[in-house]
Each structure stands twice: as C-alpha cells, then as structure tokens.
Amino acid sequence: MEILQILHMNKGEGESSYSNNSFLQKKILSIGYSTIREAMKELLRNNFPESMGVADLGCSSGPNTLAVISEIIDILCKISCQMSRPMPELRISLNDLPGNDFNGVFLSLPEFYDKIKKEKGDYLESCYVSGVPGTFYGRLFPRNSQHFVHSSSSIHWLSQVPPSLDSNNTTHHLNKGKIYISKSSPSSVLNAYLVQFQNDFHLFLKSRSEEIVPGGRMVLSLMSRSSPDPTGEESCYQWELLARALMSMASEGLVEEEKIDSFNAPYYAPSLEEVKNEIEQEGSFVINSTEAFEVEWDACCPSTQLDNKFWGITGNNNLQSRGQSFANTIRAVVEPMLVSYFGYHIMDEVFRRFRELVDEYYVIKARPPYYINLVISLSKKV
C-alpha cells in the first residue's frame, strides 16, 4: 500500500465522513488542552517572540481542525494579557498528508477569521494560517522556525506497513486471518511493528528537533497502552473485531481470504516506556510531563447520555446502538485504506458486521471498552 495516497479520513460532509464522526478525537483533544496551556505558559515565560510559529501536525479536516487552533489562540491571548505583553504575530501551519481534505479546511477559514476577530478584537492583530501537505516523518518547515508544535491522534499511524509484512515484498503472509497485532500473531509480527514505530518516531523527533527553536515546546497526544503486552484488548481489539467481520465475509466467498491475510494496518499503539526510550535515544528533547488516560469507545457518541448499557442518543434523537456509533467512527478513519485494498463495494457489509460484533462485545463486557491515550509534553534542549 502507498500510505501517502490512502491514509486520510473520509472527506466531505456525508454520513460516514470524518467531519460528522470525530467525537472521539474531539474528546481526546479536550483532555489535552490543560497540557497545551501549561506548555504555552512555560514557553512564553522564557521567550516571548514577536512572531511565533505554531504547527498542528496531522490536522485532518472537519470541526476539530480549527477548534484546536482556536483553543491555542485563546490560551496565547490569555497568557499575553496576564503578562501585559502584546500578542505575538502568529504563523499557524496546518499539516497532513496530501490526500487530506485541505479544501474543506480552507473553506472554513473565512468564518474562522471572522470569529477570532469578533472575539479577540484588535488584540490579535496578525494571524496567518497556511496548509502544509506532507508526511511528518521527515522535514516540513525551515530550521528554527517553530515555537510550538502540536499533534493529536496521528503519531500512532506509521509511515508504512512494516516491510516484512508488506504484501508487495513477500508472498509468505505472517499474520494470517488478522489485519493488525492480535493474540494469535507470531512474535515476528509484534517485533516488526515495534521496529517500524521506533524508526518512524525517531525520524519524527529528529525532524522536529531541526525545525523547533531552542527551548520550543511540543505536545503530542497518541493512542497508547498501559501494558507492555502489545496484544492487549485496550490497544488492538477494534482491529480484531474488524478482522472478524472480514473473515466472516471470506467464509461466505464475499472476500478473498488471501486478501485479508496480506493486509496489515499501518498503526501502532506504543507503551509509555517505548515512547520514552525513543525520546531519550534521539536526545534532542526533555520530557516535561506525561499523562495516560482512558477514553471509552462511547466517547464517539454525540451525546454522553445513555439510556442503558446498549443504546445511545444521537444528535437527532434517534436511537443508535453503541456498535453503530463506534462503527461510524472507525469507518470514517480506516475506510480509505480498506477501499484501496478490498474495493468500495463491500464497505457497507463490512461495517454492518463490524457494528454487530461491537454490539455483542458491549453485552459481554463487564465495563465499556476503552482506549489508552497518552499526552506527552516536550521541550527542545537549549
């Protein structure tokens, strides 16, 4: 798979679009705001620039994209006011892969500018927003141009499928019947994913170390796990259920089983220790704080009011199973990858079966399933 071309969220405003199914990511963003606030305070306490570079890596599209930028601007305005300093000129860079729906982002900018002008008045005199398409596993910006870098729900996506698992490089499939790490995956699969994460994250840190000013800050939020075991349910069970949905179709001749055997998701949920090890080995950053927290799959529901263990209320007051809500969220994220490999014609059926499996999973679980999300605050060594 050519990840640069197919790793993007579902575009537009349709029922399965990321724009309408990014409540889980919004929840994760909101939890990370306190860490952003503290990082900004420390940054401006030591260095108050006249012109400030701010980058959001893996910005995607939809309401969350400009929401996080609005929050950063609000934090900066409050800190500037408290310190009785003029607001810095802001150079805001929105980064994602070239396949991202940048058109949707740009169409939202006039309303965004009107909003901040109305709320901030003349206090924020200059704010320049630009799109920067490209992979963050490599250089994106000029040297020493960024003061604050943020990324949420992105770094767990790898630059590529681990080479030993890539169907283009081998005819011997190591992870049969699965599309990611699972309890039945051989140790070679687990190691291949870990090595790919280590290589990618090292390159990410090295690239940012050249772009961020000395003393600059970076706040990263990514899917993680609390256990050293990468096969635990908290880090990979959504992929297990999706694989089961595909395999059930293969058993009926609707999908080629060989296709499933050769598909592997370019994803890895690292442990805190794995993240720390790479930061220490790369050597350019100091870890200021880490926070790991649980995010229930239910966070993808538009409403947090649940009638009972099984049903949730959607924004239009129609009953929708938790499985349906979660299936919509996952579909908005992974469908472009699946379409490139299996074709669009099976997508409705795949996610119908996935929804049923998630509903069944909720029934048998003693507590709602959850992700582990890690927020880590870094500063570049001076």
URTAJO-V802406 format. One record per residue. N is the residue number from 1. RES is the residue in one small letter. OMEGA is omega as a letter, one per 40 degrees, with the letter a starting at -180 (NA if undefined). D_FIRST is the distance of its C-alpha to the first C-alpha in Angstrom with 2 decimals. Layout:
N;RES;OMEGA;D_FIRST, N;RES;OMEGA;D_FIRST
This chain:
1;m;i;0.00, 2;e;a;3.79, 3;i;a;5.75, 4;l;a;8.84, 5;q;a;8.57, 6;i;a;7.87, 7;l;i;9.62, 8;h;a;13.09, 9;m;i;15.95, 10;n;a;17.42, 11;k;i;19.61, 12;g;a;23.27, 13;e;a;26.11, 14;g;a;25.50, 15;e;a;26.04, 16;s;a;22.44, 17;s;i;21.93, 18;y;i;21.38, 19;s;a;24.68, 20;n;a;26.53, 21;n;a;24.78, 22;s;i;24.67, 23;f;i;27.91, 24;l;a;26.44, 25;q;i;25.06, 26;k;i;28.47, 27;k;i;30.27, 28;i;i;28.36, 29;l;a;29.14, 30;s;i;32.78, 31;i;a;33.22, 32;g;a;31.99, 33;y;a;34.47, 34;s;i;37.28, 35;t;i;35.32, 36;i;a;34.52, 37;r;a;38.24, 38;e;i;39.39, 39;a;i;37.03, 40;m;i;38.32, 41;k;a;41.91, 42;e;i;41.57, 43;l;a;39.82, 44;l;i;42.57, 45;r;a;45.33, 46;n;a;44.63, 47;n;a;43.52, 48;f;a;44.16, 49;p;i;42.50, 50;e;i;43.67, 51;s;a;40.15, 52;m;i;37.30, 53;g;i;33.54, 54;v;a;31.49, 55;a;i;27.69, 56;d;a;25.57, 57;l;a;22.02, 58;g;a;19.37, 59;c;a;22.05, 60;s;a;20.10, 61;s;a;22.55, 62;g;a;25.40, 63;p;a;28.65, 64;n;a;27.46, 65;t;a;26.39, 66;l;i;29.93, 67;a;a;31.57, 68;v;i;30.61, 69;i;i;31.76, 70;s;i;34.98, 71;e;i;35.52, 72;i;i;35.12, 73;i;i;37.57, 74;d;i;39.97, 75;i;i;39.93, 76;l;i;40.57, 77;c;a;43.39, 78;k;i;45.08, 79;i;i;44.90, 80;s;i;46.22, 81;c;a;49.03, 82;q;a;49.96, 83;m;a;50.12, 84;s;i;52.04, 85;r;i;49.65, 86;p;i;48.27, 87;m;i;44.68, 88;p;i;42.36, 89;e;a;40.72, 90;l;i;37.12, 91;r;a;34.06, 92;i;a;31.22, 93;s;i;27.62, 94;l;a;24.90, 95;n;i;21.46, 96;d;i;17.96, 97;l;a;14.71, 98;p;a;15.44, 99;g;i;14.12, 100;n;a;16.82, 101;d;i;19.90, 102;f;i;22.17, 103;n;i;24.48, 104;g;i;25.35, 105;v;a;26.13, 106;f;i;28.27, 107;l;i;30.16, 108;s;a;31.23, 109;l;i;32.65, 110;p;i;36.09, 111;e;i;36.82, 112;f;i;35.61, 113;y;i;37.95, 114;d;a;40.80, 115;k;a;40.34, 116;i;i;40.50, 117;k;i;43.37, 118;k;a;45.27, 119;e;a;44.71, 120;k;i;45.08, 121;g;a;47.46, 122;d;a;48.35, 123;y;i;47.33, 124;l;a;43.79, 125;e;a;44.60, 126;s;i;41.33, 127;c;a;37.75, 128;y;a;35.03, 129;v;i;31.55, 130;s;i;28.66, 131;g;a;24.90, 132;v;i;22.77, 133;p;i;19.15, 134;g;i;16.92, 135;t;i;15.34, 136;f;i;18.13, 137;y;a;16.82, 138;g;a;19.12, 139;r;i;22.27, 140;l;a;22.77, 141;f;i;26.58, 142;p;a;29.67, 143;r;i;31.35, 144;n;a;33.58, 145;s;a;32.87, 146;q;i;31.81, 147;h;a;34.32, 148;f;i;32.33, 149;v;a;28.60, 150;h;i;27.31, 151;s;i;24.01, 152;s;i;23.73, 153;s;a;21.08, 154;s;a;18.29, 155;i;i;18.36, 156;h;i;17.25, 157;w;a;13.68, 158;l;i;12.14, 159;s;a;10.74, 160;q;i;7.86, 161;v;i;7.68, 162;p;a;10.93, 163;p;a;10.79, 164;s;i;13.14, 165;l;a;11.04, 166;d;a;7.75, 167;s;i;8.27, 168;n;a;7.91, 169;n;a;10.74, 170;t;i;12.91, 171;t;i;14.63, 172;h;a;16.45, 173;h;a;14.98, 174;l;a;16.70, 175;n;a;16.18, 176;k;i;17.36, 177;g;a;18.03, 178;k;i;16.40, 179;i;i;13.30, 180;y;i;14.61, 181;i;i;17.73, 182;s;i;20.75, 183;k;a;24.30, 184;s;a;23.47, 185;s;i;20.63, 186;p;a;21.94, 187;s;i;22.79, 188;s;i;20.23, 189;v;i;17.43, 190;l;a;19.46, 191;n;i;20.03, 192;a;i;16.44, 193;y;i;15.69, 194;l;a;18.98, 195;v;i;18.48, 196;q;i;15.18, 197;f;a;17.13, 198;q;i;20.10, 199;n;a;18.44, 200;d;a;16.81, 201;f;i;20.02, 202;h;i;22.20, 203;l;i;20.54, 204;f;a;20.84, 205;l;i;24.51, 206;k;i;25.28, 207;s;a;24.01, 208;r;a;26.04, 209;s;i;29.03, 210;e;a;29.36, 211;e;a;29.12, 212;i;i;31.39, 213;v;i;35.15, 214;p;a;37.13, 215;g;i;37.98, 216;g;a;35.24, 217;r;i;33.59, 218;m;i;30.18, 219;v;a;29.55, 220;l;i;26.27, 221;s;a;25.60, 222;l;i;22.78, 223;m;a;22.26, 224;s;i;24.03, 225;r;a;26.12, 226;s;a;29.79, 227;s;i;29.56, 228;p;a;28.53, 229;d;a;26.90, 230;p;a;23.18, 231;t;i;23.53, 232;g;a;26.10, 233;e;a;25.94, 234;e;a;26.10, 235;s;a;22.69, 236;c;a;20.55, 237;y;i;22.53, 238;q;i;20.84, 239;w;i;17.68, 240;e;a;20.19, 241;l;i;21.66, 242;l;i;18.46, 243;a;i;17.69, 244;r;i;21.30, 245;a;i;21.02, 246;l;a;18.22, 247;m;i;20.21, 248;s;i;23.34, 249;m;i;21.87, 250;a;a;20.83, 251;s;i;24.46, 252;e;i;25.62, 253;g;a;23.46, 254;l;i;21.54, 255;v;i;18.09, 256;e;a;17.23, 257;e;i;17.56, 258;e;i;15.41, 259;k;i;12.43, 260;i;i;13.37, 261;d;a;13.99, 262;s;i;10.55, 263;f;i;8.87, 264;n;a;9.43, 265;a;i;9.75, 266;p;a;9.38, 267;y;i;13.12, 268;y;i;16.41, 269;a;a;19.98, 270;p;i;22.18, 271;s;i;25.92, 272;l;a;28.42, 273;e;i;29.36, 274;e;i;25.87, 275;v;i;25.74, 276;k;a;29.30, 277;n;a;28.75, 278;e;i;26.09, 279;i;a;28.35, 280;e;a;31.29, 281;q;i;29.62, 282;e;i;28.32, 283;g;a;31.85, 284;s;a;31.89, 285;f;i;32.36, 286;v;i;34.94, 287;i;i;34.12, 288;n;i;36.59, 289;s;i;35.75, 290;t;i;33.34, 291;e;i;33.39, 292;a;a;31.52, 293;f;i;32.16, 294;e;i;31.32, 295;v;a;29.81, 296;e;i;30.36, 297;w;i;27.86, 298;d;a;30.84, 299;a;i;30.30, 300;c;i;27.93, 301;c;i;31.06, 302;p;i;32.71, 303;s;i;36.03, 304;t;i;36.87, 305;q;a;39.79, 306;l;a;39.15, 307;d;i;41.70, 308;n;a;41.14, 309;k;a;38.61, 310;f;a;36.53, 311;w;i;36.76, 312;g;i;36.01, 313;i;i;37.35, 314;t;a;35.05, 315;g;a;36.07, 316;n;i;37.74, 317;n;i;39.68, 318;n;i;38.03, 319;l;i;37.40, 320;q;a;33.77, 321;s;i;32.73, 322;r;i;30.97, 323;g;i;28.25, 324;q;a;27.81, 325;s;a;27.81, 326;f;i;25.25, 327;a;i;23.04, 328;n;a;23.23, 329;t;a;22.24, 330;i;i;19.16, 331;r;a;18.18, 332;a;a;18.61, 333;v;a;16.08, 334;v;a;13.27, 335;e;i;13.72, 336;p;i;11.36, 337;m;a;8.36, 338;l;i;10.31, 339;v;a;11.32, 340;s;a;8.10, 341;y;a;7.95, 342;f;a;11.75, 343;g;a;13.45, 344;y;a;15.87, 345;h;a;18.86, 346;i;a;18.58, 347;m;a;18.03, 348;d;a;21.79, 349;e;i;22.49, 350;v;a;19.80, 351;f;i;21.18, 352;r;i;24.72, 353;r;i;24.43, 354;f;i;22.78, 355;r;a;25.74, 356;e;i;28.20, 357;l;i;26.84, 358;v;i;27.08, 359;d;i;30.59, 360;e;a;31.59, 361;y;i;30.30, 362;y;a;32.51, 363;v;a;35.47, 364;i;a;35.36, 365;k;i;34.63, 366;a;i;37.76, 367;r;a;36.24, 368;p;i;33.36, 369;p;a;29.95, 370;y;i;28.78, 371;y;i;26.25, 372;i;i;27.35, 373;n;a;26.78, 374;l;i;27.69, 375;v;a;29.31, 376;i;a;30.11, 377;s;a;32.31, 378;l;i;32.32, 379;s;i;34.51, 380;k;a;34.07, 381;k;a;36.77, 382;v;NA;39.61
